[in-house]
Amino acid sequence: MSTSLKYWLLAARPKTLPAAAVPVMIGGAMAAANASFNLIPWLLCLAFALLIQIATNFANDYYDFKKGADGKERIGPRRAVASGWIAPEVMFRGMLVVFAVAFLMGCLLIQWGGWWLLLIGVLSIACGIAYTGGPYPLGYNGWGDVFVFIFFGWIATAFTYYVQAGSFATPALGSGAYLVWLAGMVPGALATNLLAVNNVRDEPQDRTTGKRTLVVRFGRSFGLLEYAVMSLLAILVPIWFAIVGGCTGCYVILLALPLAALCNWKLASAKGREAYEKVLVLTALLLMLAGGLFALGLVIG
């Protein structure tokens, strides 16, 4: 039983879970800055986001195995189905169960956000499956980066705020509803960088298995440039909040600059499994640090 649990935990890919938690944290921080923080819907948003992330990871494990993308040549972390730890049909059932629980969590949010939130929940699940499954898998056709930026940035941040504040407006931070969407670019950019590390690392095998990521389409240099631009965006948005929005506490984001620089250097020089594993860990740390500092800056104003 303990061994089985270990394999399921590995399949959940804990290092990717900050991508789900950080936008919810920032959405909560924006609600707190506008005196509208509500613990119960915030916790439900966190549970929904984490479950969607885990179920999507299970789906990736299953569909990548089916498509032959997790072969012996892969230098990334071993996958549960490809390694024989979990049978494909068991992984598929596990994916469905976690998606179902996530959907139920989302349904509980209806009393705060209205019935139309069902659309967001269904769309999140559909895209989680379509990332590597279905007739047109997003991750295999260069749309993975767009999916990650939208759902782990704009959607997760804005709707976490919405179910607490009742609208997308942020009166305490400035006029207009665009600010909550602007804030979502921070976790969206840094979550995209987690994917960029995987795409740069897996580019040789992805090319042979027909996985047309942006790095496969445009080369390793594009992946490094994408990573650098996303890192810079995650720093510049909080600075914009500080300079233009008057939220001077957001200057604390500058504390993340050294780690951002280190991450870019490590990715550019990475070779081999261990090197890329370290970059992935550092990128997750950057996501948590920058997201945490941005949230802190929003709260202290």
C-alpha positions as CSV (number, residue, x, y, z in Angstrom):
1,M,0.0,0.0,0.0
2,S,2.8,2.4,0.9
3,T,4.6,1.7,-2.4
4,S,1.3,2.2,-4.4
5,L,0.8,5.5,-2.6
6,K,4.3,6.6,-3.4
7,Y,3.7,6.0,-7.1
8,W,0.5,8.0,-7.1
9,L,2.3,10.9,-5.3
10,L,5.0,10.8,-7.9
11,A,2.4,10.8,-10.7
12,A,0.7,13.8,-9.1
13,R,4.0,15.7,-9.7
14,P,4.2,17.8,-6.5
15,K,6.8,20.1,-8.0
16,T,4.2,21.4,-10.4
17,L,1.5,22.1,-7.8
18,P,2.7,25.7,-7.0
19,A,1.4,26.5,-10.5
20,A,-2.1,25.9,-9.2
21,A,-1.7,27.3,-5.7
22,V,0.1,30.6,-6.5
23,P,-2.6,32.2,-8.7
24,V,-5.2,31.4,-6.0
25,M,-2.9,33.0,-3.4
26,I,-2.6,36.2,-5.6
27,G,-6.4,36.3,-6.2
28,G,-6.9,36.1,-2.4
29,A,-4.4,38.8,-1.8
30,M,-6.2,41.1,-4.3
31,A,-9.4,40.3,-2.4
32,A,-7.8,41.2,0.9
33,A,-6.5,44.4,-0.5
34,N,-10.0,45.3,-1.5
35,A,-11.4,44.2,1.9
36,S,-13.4,41.4,0.4
37,F,-11.4,38.3,1.4
38,N,-13.6,35.3,2.1
39,L,-11.9,32.2,3.5
40,I,-14.4,29.5,2.4
41,P,-14.6,30.3,-1.3
42,W,-10.9,30.9,-1.3
43,L,-10.2,27.4,0.1
44,L,-12.6,25.9,-2.4
45,C,-10.8,27.7,-5.3
46,L,-7.5,26.3,-3.9
47,A,-8.9,22.8,-3.7
48,F,-10.3,23.0,-7.2
49,A,-7.1,24.4,-8.7
50,L,-4.9,21.7,-7.1
51,L,-7.2,18.9,-8.1
52,I,-7.4,20.1,-11.7
53,Q,-3.6,20.2,-11.8
54,I,-3.2,16.7,-10.3
55,A,-5.9,15.3,-12.7
56,T,-4.2,17.0,-15.6
57,N,-0.9,15.4,-14.6
58,F,-2.5,12.0,-14.5
59,A,-4.0,12.6,-17.9
60,N,-0.5,13.6,-19.2
61,D,1.0,10.5,-17.8
62,Y,-1.7,8.3,-19.4
63,Y,-1.9,10.0,-22.8
64,D,1.9,10.6,-23.2
65,F,2.4,6.8,-22.6
66,K,-0.3,6.0,-25.2
67,K,1.4,8.3,-27.8
68,G,4.9,7.0,-27.0
69,A,6.2,10.3,-25.7
70,D,7.7,8.8,-22.5
71,G,10.2,6.4,-24.0
72,K,13.5,5.2,-22.7
73,E,15.3,8.1,-24.4
74,R,13.5,10.7,-22.2
75,I,15.8,12.4,-19.8
76,G,13.1,13.9,-17.6
77,P,11.7,12.4,-14.5
78,R,10.3,8.9,-14.9
79,R,6.5,8.6,-15.4
80,A,4.3,6.2,-13.6
81,V,2.6,4.5,-16.5
82,A,5.6,4.3,-18.8
83,S,7.7,2.9,-15.9
84,G,5.1,0.2,-15.2
85,W,4.3,1.5,-11.7
86,I,0.6,2.1,-12.5
87,A,-1.4,0.3,-15.1
88,P,-2.7,2.5,-17.9
89,E,-6.4,1.7,-17.2
90,V,-5.9,2.3,-13.5
91,M,-4.3,5.7,-14.2
92,F,-7.2,6.6,-16.6
93,R,-9.7,5.8,-13.8
94,G,-7.7,7.8,-11.3
95,M,-7.8,10.7,-13.7
96,L,-11.6,10.5,-14.0
97,V,-12.0,10.3,-10.2
98,V,-9.9,13.4,-9.5
99,F,-11.6,15.4,-12.2
100,A,-15.0,14.4,-10.8
101,V,-14.0,15.5,-7.3
102,A,-12.6,18.8,-8.7
103,F,-16.0,19.3,-10.5
104,L,-17.8,18.8,-7.2
105,M,-15.6,21.4,-5.5
106,G,-16.3,23.8,-8.3
107,C,-20.0,23.2,-8.0
108,L,-19.8,24.4,-4.3
109,L,-18.6,27.8,-5.6
110,I,-21.8,28.4,-7.5
111,Q,-23.4,30.1,-4.4
112,W,-20.7,32.7,-4.5
113,G,-20.2,33.1,-8.3
114,G,-23.4,31.9,-10.0
115,W,-24.3,29.0,-12.2
116,W,-22.2,30.3,-15.1
117,L,-19.1,29.1,-13.1
118,L,-20.1,25.6,-14.3
119,L,-18.8,26.7,-17.7
120,I,-15.4,27.5,-16.3
121,G,-15.3,24.2,-14.5
122,V,-16.3,22.1,-17.5
123,L,-13.8,24.1,-19.7
124,S,-11.0,23.6,-17.2
125,I,-11.6,19.8,-17.2
126,A,-12.0,19.6,-21.0
127,C,-8.7,21.5,-21.5
128,G,-6.9,19.4,-18.9
129,I,-7.8,16.3,-20.9
130,A,-7.2,17.9,-24.3
131,Y,-3.7,19.0,-23.2
132,T,-2.4,15.6,-24.2
133,G,-5.5,13.7,-25.2
134,G,-8.2,13.9,-27.8
135,P,-7.9,14.4,-31.6
136,Y,-6.0,17.6,-31.3
137,P,-3.9,17.5,-28.2
138,L,-2.9,21.1,-27.2
139,G,0.5,20.2,-25.9
140,Y,1.4,18.3,-29.1
141,N,0.5,21.2,-31.4
142,G,2.3,24.1,-29.8
143,W,-0.7,25.4,-27.7
144,G,0.5,24.1,-24.3
145,D,2.1,27.4,-23.4
146,V,-1.0,29.4,-24.2
147,F,-3.2,27.0,-22.2
148,V,-0.9,27.2,-19.1
149,F,-0.7,31.0,-19.3
150,I,-4.5,31.4,-19.6
151,F,-5.7,28.9,-17.0
152,F,-2.9,29.1,-14.4
153,G,-2.7,32.8,-14.8
154,W,-5.8,34.8,-15.9
155,I,-8.5,32.2,-15.1
156,A,-7.3,31.0,-11.7
157,T,-6.4,34.5,-10.4
158,A,-9.4,36.4,-11.7
159,F,-12.0,33.9,-10.7
160,T,-10.5,33.4,-7.3
161,Y,-11.0,37.1,-6.8
162,Y,-14.4,37.1,-8.5
163,V,-16.0,34.6,-6.1
164,Q,-14.9,36.7,-3.2
165,A,-15.5,40.2,-4.4
166,G,-18.6,39.5,-6.6
167,S,-17.0,41.3,-9.6
168,F,-13.7,41.8,-11.4
169,A,-13.4,45.4,-10.3
170,T,-10.6,46.3,-7.8
171,P,-11.7,49.7,-6.3
172,A,-9.0,49.8,-3.7
173,L,-6.2,49.3,-6.2
174,G,-7.5,51.5,-9.0
175,S,-10.3,51.9,-11.5
176,G,-11.2,49.3,-14.0
177,A,-11.5,45.5,-13.9
178,Y,-8.3,45.0,-15.9
179,L,-6.1,45.0,-12.8
180,V,-7.1,41.6,-11.7
181,W,-6.3,40.2,-15.2
182,L,-3.0,42.1,-15.2
183,A,-2.1,40.5,-11.9
184,G,-2.9,37.0,-13.3
185,M,0.0,37.5,-15.8
186,V,2.5,37.0,-12.9
187,P,1.6,33.4,-12.1
188,G,0.7,32.7,-15.7
189,A,4.2,33.7,-16.9
190,L,6.0,31.7,-14.2
191,A,3.8,28.6,-14.7
192,T,4.6,28.8,-18.4
193,N,8.3,28.7,-17.4
194,L,7.7,25.3,-15.8
195,L,6.5,24.1,-19.1
196,A,9.3,25.8,-21.0
197,V,11.9,23.9,-18.9
198,N,10.2,20.6,-19.8
199,N,10.0,21.6,-23.5
200,V,13.7,22.6,-23.7
201,R,14.7,19.4,-21.9
202,D,12.5,17.1,-24.0
203,E,13.1,18.8,-27.4
204,P,15.1,15.9,-29.0
205,Q,12.6,13.2,-28.1
206,D,9.6,15.4,-28.8
207,R,10.9,16.0,-32.3
208,T,11.1,12.3,-32.9
209,T,7.7,11.5,-31.4
210,G,5.8,14.2,-33.3
211,K,5.2,16.4,-30.3
212,R,5.2,19.9,-31.9
213,T,6.0,22.1,-28.9
214,L,7.1,25.7,-29.5
215,V,10.7,24.6,-28.8
216,V,10.4,21.9,-31.5
217,R,8.9,24.4,-33.9
218,F,11.3,27.3,-33.3
219,G,14.4,25.8,-31.6
220,R,16.1,25.7,-28.2
221,S,17.0,29.4,-28.5
222,F,13.3,30.3,-28.6
223,G,12.7,28.3,-25.4
224,L,15.4,30.2,-23.6
225,L,14.1,33.5,-24.9
226,E,10.5,32.5,-23.8
227,Y,11.8,31.7,-20.4
228,A,13.6,35.0,-20.1
229,V,10.6,37.0,-21.3
230,M,8.2,35.3,-18.9
231,S,10.7,35.8,-16.0
232,L,10.9,39.5,-16.8
233,L,7.1,39.9,-17.2
234,A,6.6,38.4,-13.7
235,I,8.9,41.1,-12.3
236,L,7.6,44.0,-14.4
237,V,3.9,43.6,-13.6
238,P,4.3,44.1,-9.8
239,I,6.6,47.1,-10.5
240,W,3.8,48.5,-12.7
241,F,1.4,48.1,-9.7
242,A,4.0,49.9,-7.6
243,I,4.7,52.8,-10.0
244,V,1.4,53.3,-11.8
245,G,-1.0,51.8,-9.3
246,G,0.5,53.3,-6.2
247,C,0.9,50.0,-4.5
248,T,4.4,50.6,-3.3
249,G,4.6,47.4,-1.3
250,C,4.9,45.6,-4.6
251,Y,8.5,46.7,-4.9
252,V,9.3,43.7,-2.7
253,I,9.2,41.7,-6.0
254,L,12.8,43.0,-6.6
255,L,13.9,40.5,-4.0
256,A,13.1,37.8,-6.6
257,L,15.5,39.2,-9.2
258,P,18.6,37.2,-8.1
259,L,16.7,33.9,-8.3
260,A,15.2,34.8,-11.6
261,A,18.7,35.5,-13.0
262,L,20.0,32.3,-11.6
263,C,17.1,30.3,-13.1
264,N,17.8,31.7,-16.6
265,W,21.5,31.0,-16.3
266,K,20.9,27.4,-15.1
267,L,18.5,26.7,-17.9
268,A,20.8,28.0,-20.6
269,S,23.7,25.9,-19.3
270,A,21.7,22.7,-18.4
271,K,22.8,19.4,-19.8
272,G,21.5,16.0,-18.5
273,R,18.8,14.8,-16.2
274,E,20.1,16.2,-13.0
275,A,20.8,19.7,-14.3
276,Y,17.3,20.0,-15.7
277,E,15.8,18.6,-12.5
278,K,17.6,21.4,-10.6
279,V,16.3,24.0,-13.0
280,L,12.7,22.7,-12.6
281,V,13.1,22.9,-8.8
282,L,14.5,26.4,-9.0
283,T,11.7,27.5,-11.4
284,A,9.1,26.2,-8.9
285,L,10.9,28.1,-6.2
286,L,10.8,31.2,-8.3
287,L,7.1,30.8,-8.9
288,M,6.5,30.5,-5.1
289,L,8.9,33.3,-4.2
290,A,7.7,35.9,-6.8
291,G,4.1,35.0,-6.3
292,G,4.4,35.2,-2.6
293,L,6.2,38.5,-2.7
294,F,3.6,39.9,-5.1
295,A,0.8,38.8,-2.9
296,L,2.6,40.3,0.1
297,G,3.0,43.6,-1.8
298,L,-0.7,43.7,-2.7
299,V,-1.7,43.2,0.9
300,I,0.6,45.7,2.5
301,G,-0.2,48.3,-0.2
